[in-house]
Amino acid sequence: MTSTPLTQQRLASSVLAFWIHAQFILIGVTTVLLGPLLPAIAEHWSMRDLQSGYFFPAQFAGNMLGSLLSTRLLPRWGFARLCAGGMGLLFLGLGIFALGSRQVGMAGIFLNGLGMGLAIVASNLWAAESNPARRASALSLLNFSWGIGAVACPLLIAAGLHLLPLTRLLPALAVFPLLFAIRFVSLPTTTTHASDDSMEELPAAAWQPFSFGLIAILSFFYVGTETALGGWIASYAQAFGSVSTIAAALAPSAFWAGLLLGRGLAPQVLSRHREHTIFTLGLLMALLGTALILTTHLVPVLLVGTTLAGLGLAALYPILLAVMSREFGPHSKRLAGYIFACSGMGAAIIPFVVGAISSHTGSRRAGLALVLFTITCLLAVSLAFSKRLAFNSREVT
């Protein structure tokens, strides 16, 4: 009995789905890598907080460039080939840490960001396009896979640094993106539904500058907030005198665990409640968690605060991407790269400013207080302009 073309297409789609979700676990590890690595990087190259903070713009400048390039490459390469290219760059970025200098390390972090920018855009657009009736849920599940890697990363790095020095640990990790690159190259090419004229200028009606601007602003503040909290919380926890480096690794794990839990629960919650309600309540929970982080001197309360902050932020970005997909329809393939670039800009700027404030004031608490401001900005913009964005009432189950 021979399989029909439809059966073969479904099988190919299932295989691609498996590898994209598996890849997103690795991307979760590499995205948050700087957080648990930052104390080791600072010690290895004798850097202050301001100097360490430059690694964030390096990674997310690469991420931003990769996002912009994806708008041109995705219609030509398809999802699998673009993921293969992203994993190849990630392999190079991790591998060159073996050369050992701070400048080469910075270049490696940039290449990591460039590779992730390509793969993240391709993966998120694949999830949104493959599940048009349940975009936010599909994106939440994809980012749940990302959360698995993000939660595991601090613990893996803490254990790895006891076995290998920094300049050998990261090259050892490079074997994983290499394997993914090889696998994606072997998969059938799956292109977007965009036609050849997708490379031409978008019609004015598709652009909707005001909606695009709102989504870009929300993405800038959201990703910057998430990156700042996840990236600086380990260094912040080390300021608690009795906390060791390994114990400090629990703080980012608590944050990413909250994010993971929230994204795992998101599909059920989205089927029962309006997206904007979830968005608003999530921001309020993140505000509460951040306030606990900044006002406590007790490690257990710090961990509760980081978990609450992660749980509150969990569903926000999948909802934003679902809103973007509805707002721009088939043109989201061309516009998504610019939205992800704005996200990368936020991830580069906000954590860097946290480090700059920390160095200037001599207080990591003062630096991390910037996150309260960014969450407040998210809340204000989303409340003021909720009717201008395509939030769903609830998803179809």
PADREN-990819 format. One line per 5 residues: number of its first residue (from 1); their letters; for each residue x, y, z of C-alpha. Coordinates in steps of 0.2 Angstrom, whole numbers, plus 2048, in hexadecimal, padded with zeros to 3 digits. Each point is the difference from the previous one (the first is absolute). Layout:
NUM) A) X,Y,Z; ...
END
This chain:
1) MTSTP) 800,800,800; 808,810,7FA; 7FE,810,80A; 7F7,80F,7F8; 808,811,7FD
6) LTQQR) 7F5,807,80E; 806,7F3,80C; 812,803,7FB; 7FE,813,802; 7F9,7FD,812
11) LASSV) 80E,7F5,804; 80D,80C,7FA; 7F7,80E,80A; 800,7F5,80F; 813,7FD,7FE
16) LAFWI) 803,812,7FE; 7F6,805,80F; 80A,7F4,80B; 810,807,7FB; 7FB,812,801
21) HAQFI) 7FA,7FD,812; 810,7F6,804; 80A,80E,7F9; 7F6,80D,80A; 806,7F7,810
26) LIGVT) 812,803,7FA; 7FC,812,7FC; 7F9,802,812; 811,7FB,807; 80A,80B,7F4
31) TVLLG) 7F4,80F,802; 802,801,813; 812,7FA,800; 807,811,805; 7F7,801,810
36) PLLPA) 808,7F1,809; 810,803,7F7; 802,812,804; 808,7FE,811; 80D,7F3,7F8
41) IAEHW) 803,80C,7F1; 803,80F,80C; 80C,7F5,80A; 809,7F8,7F1; 803,811,7F8
46) SMRDL) 801,80B,810; 7F1,80B,7FA; 7F5,80C,80A; 7ED,800,7FE; 800,80E,7F2
51) QSGYF) 80D,7F5,7F6; 7F6,7F0,802; 7F0,809,7FB; 808,802,7EE; 7FD,7EE,7FD
56) FPAQF) 7ED,803,800; 801,80C,7F1; 80C,7F5,7F7; 7F4,7F1,801; 7F0,80A,7FC
61) AGNML) 808,80B,7F2; 803,7EF,7F8; 7EF,7FB,804; 7F9,810,7F8; 80A,7FE,7F0
66) GSLLS) 7FA,7EE,7FF; 7EE,805,802; 802,80D,7F2; 809,7F4,7F4; 7F2,7F3,803
71) TRLLP) 7F3,80B,7F7; 80A,7FE,7F0; 806,7EE,803; 7F1,7F7,806; 7F6,801,7EF
76) RWGFA) 80F,7F9,7F7; 807,7F3,80C; 7F0,7FA,809; 7FF,7FC,813; 80C,7F1,800
81) RLCAG) 80E,808,7F7; 7FF,810,80A; 801,7F6,810; 80F,7F6,7F9; 809,811,7FC
86) GMGLL) 7FC,806,812; 806,7F0,808; 810,801,7F5; 804,812,806; 7FC,7FB,812
91) FLGLG) 80D,7F2,7FE; 80D,80C,7FB; 7FC,80D,80E; 802,7F3,80D; 80F,7F8,7F8
96) IFALG) 80B,80F,7FF; 800,802,813; 80E,7F3,7FF; 80B,80E,7FA; 7FF,808,811
101) SRQVG) 801,813,7FF; 7F2,80C,805; 7FF,808,7EF; 7FD,7EF,7F8; 7F4,7FB,80E
106) MAGIF) 7F6,810,7FB; 800,7FB,7EE; 7FA,7EF,805; 7F2,807,809; 7FB,80B,7F1
111) LNGLG) 800,7F0,7F5; 7F5,7F7,80D; 7F4,80F,7FE; 800,800,7ED; 7FD,7ED,800
116) MGLAI) 7F2,801,80C; 7F8,80F,7F7; 7FE,7F5,7F0; 7FA,7F1,809; 7F4,809,80C
121) VASNL) 7F7,809,7F2; 7FE,7F1,7F6; 7FA,7F5,80E; 7F3,80D,807; 7F9,803,7EE
126) WAAES) 7FF,7ED,7FD; 7F6,7FE,810; 7F4,80F,7FC; 7FD,7FA,7EE; 7FE,7EE,804
131) NPARR) 7F2,804,80D; 7F6,80F,7FA; 7F1,7FC,80C; 80B,7FF,80F; 80F,80B,7FD
136) ASALS) 803,805,812; 7FE,7EE,807; 80C,7FA,7F2; 80D,80D,804; 7FE,7FD,813
141) LLNFS) 804,7EE,7FD; 80F,804,7F5; 806,80C,80D; 7FD,7F3,80D; 80D,7F6,7F8
146) WGIGA) 80B,80F,801; 7FD,801,812; 806,7EF,803; 811,805,7FA; 800,810,809
151) VACPL) 7FC,7F7,811; 80D,7F3,7FD; 80D,80D,7FA; 806,807,811; 801,7EF,808
156) LIAAG) 80A,7F8,7F1; 80C,80F,800; 803,7FF,813; 804,7EE,7FE; 80A,802,7F0
161) LHLLP) 80B,80D,807; 805,7F4,80E; 806,7F4,7F3; 807,80B,7F2; 807,812,7FF
166) LTRLL) 7F6,80D,7F7; 80A,7FF,7F0; 7FD,7ED,7FE; 7EE,7FF,807; 7F8,80B,7F2
171) PALAV) 80A,7F7,7F2; 7FA,7EF,807; 7EE,807,7FF; 802,804,7EE; 7FE,7EE,7FA
176) FPLLF) 7ED,802,803; 7FC,80E,7F4; 80B,7F7,7F3; 7F6,7F0,802; 7F0,80A,7FE
181) AIRFV) 807,809,7F0; 804,7F0,7F8; 7EE,7F9,804; 7F7,80F,7F9; 80A,800,7F0
186) SLPTT) 7FA,7EE,7FD; 7EE,805,803; 7F5,804,7F1; 800,813,7FC; 7F0,807,807
191) TTHAS) 7FD,812,7F9; 7F3,80D,806; 7F0,803,7F6; 808,810,7FA; 801,802,7ED
196) DDSME) 80F,807,7F7; 7F8,812,801; 802,7FF,813; 811,808,7FE; 7F8,80F,7F8
201) ELPAA) 7FB,80F,80A; 7F0,7FD,80B; 7F1,80A,7FC; 7FB,80E,80B; 7F1,7F7,806
206) AWQPF) 80A,7F2,807; 80C,80B,80A; 7F5,807,80D; 80D,80B,807; 7F7,804,811
211) SFGLI) 7FD,7ED,804; 811,7FC,7FA; 808,80D,80C; 7F5,7FA,80F; 806,7EE,7FD
216) AILSF) 812,805,7FE; 800,80B,810; 7F8,7F2,80A; 80C,7F3,7F9; 80F,80C,804
221) FYVGT) 7FB,802,812; 7FA,7EE,803; 810,7F7,7F9; 80B,80D,808; 7F7,7FD,811
226) ETALG) 801,7ED,7FF; 813,801,7FB; 804,80C,80E; 7F8,7F6,80D; 807,7EF,7FA
231) GWIAS) 811,807,7FC; 804,80A,810; 7F6,7F6,80D; 80F,7F4,803; 80C,80F,802
236) YAQAF) 7F3,809,80B; 7FF,7F0,80B; 812,7FF,803; 7FF,811,808; 7F7,7F6,80E
241) GSVST) 810,7FD,80B; 7FC,7EE,805; 7FB,7FA,7EF; 80D,7F6,7F6; 802,7FF,7ED
246) IAAAL) 7F6,7F0,7FF; 7F2,807,80B; 7FF,80F,7F5; 7FD,7F5,7F1; 7F0,7FB,808
251) APSAF) 7F9,812,7FE; 800,800,7ED; 7FA,7EE,800; 7F1,806,80B; 7FC,80E,7F4
256) WAGLL) 801,7F5,7F1; 7F6,7F2,809; 7F2,80D,803; 800,804,7EE; 800,7EE,7FB
261) LGRGL) 7F1,7FC,80B; 7F7,80F,7FA; 802,7FB,7EE; 7FB,7EE,803; 7F0,806,808
266) APQVL) 7FD,80E,7F3; 7F6,7F5,7F3; 7F3,7FB,80D; 7FF,812,807; 7FE,808,7EE
271) SRHRE) 7F1,7F5,7FC; 7F7,807,80F; 805,812,802; 803,80F,7F4; 812,803,7FB
276) HTIFT) 800,812,806; 7FA,7FA,811; 80E,7F4,801; 80D,80D,7FA; 7FB,80D,80D
281) LGLLM) 7FF,7F3,80F; 811,7F9,7FA; 808,812,801; 7F9,803,811; 807,7EF,807
286) ALLGT) 811,805,7F8; 7FF,811,809; 7FD,7F7,810; 80E,7F3,7FE; 80D,80E,7FB
291) ALILT) 7FB,80A,80F; 803,7F1,80B; 811,7FE,7F8; 805,812,803; 7FA,801,812
296) THLVP) 805,7F0,808; 811,7FA,808; 7FA,7EE,802; 805,7F3,7F3; 7EF,7F7,801
301) VLLVG) 7F6,810,7FD; 80C,804,7F2; 7FC,7EF,7F8; 7EE,802,802; 801,812,7F8
306) TTLAG) 809,7F9,7F1; 7F4,7F2,7FE; 7F1,80C,800; 809,80C,7F4; 803,7F1,7F4
311) LGLAA) 7EE,7FA,802; 7F9,811,7FD; 80A,803,7F0; 7FD,7EE,7F9; 7F1,803,7F4
316) LYPIL) 804,812,7FB; 80C,7FD,7F1; 7F6,7F1,7F8; 7F1,80C,801; 809,80E,7F8
321) LAVMS) 806,7F5,7F2; 7EE,7F9,7FD; 7FA,812,800; 80D,805,7F3; 7FB,7F1,7F5
326) REFGP) 7EE,805,800; 804,813,7FD; 80A,7FD,7F1; 7FA,7EF,7F9; 80A,7F9,7F2
331) HSKRL) 80C,810,801; 805,7FB,811; 80E,7F5,7F8; 808,810,7F9; 7FC,80B,810
336) AGYIF) 805,7F3,80D; 812,803,7FE; 7FF,812,804; 7F6,7FC,810; 80D,7F3,805
341) ACSGM) 80D,80D,7FD; 7F7,80C,80B; 800,7F2,80D; 812,7FE,7FE; 803,812,802
346) GAAII) 7F7,800,811; 80A,7F1,805; 810,809,7FC; 7FC,811,807; 7F6,7FC,810
351) PFVVG) 80C,7F4,808; 80F,80B,7FC; 7F8,80F,808; 7FD,7F5,810; 813,7FC,800
356) AISSH) 804,813,7FD; 7F5,805,80E; 807,7F3,80B; 812,805,7FD; 7FC,813,802
361) TGSRR) 7F7,7FE,810; 809,7F1,807; 7F0,7F7,803; 7F9,7F2,7F6; 7EF,803,809
366) AGLAL) 800,811,7F8; 804,7F9,7EF; 7F2,7F3,800; 7F4,80D,806; 7FF,805,7EE
371) VLFTI) 7F5,7F0,7FD; 7F2,808,80A; 800,80E,7F4; 800,7F5,7F0; 7F2,7F6,807
376) TCLLA) 7F6,80F,804; 802,806,7EE; 7FA,7F0,7FA; 7F1,801,80B; 7FC,812,7FB
381) VSLAF) 802,7FD,7ED; 7F5,7F0,800; 7F2,808,80A; 800,811,7F6; 800,7F8,7EF
386) SKRLA) 7F8,7EF,803; 7F2,804,7F3; 80C,804,7F3; 807,7EE,800; 7F9,7EF,7FB
391) FNSRE) 7FF,7F8,810; 7F5,7F0,800; 7F1,7FE,80B; 805,7EE,803; 807,7F2,7F6
396) VT) 7F6,7F1,7F8; 803,7F0,809
END
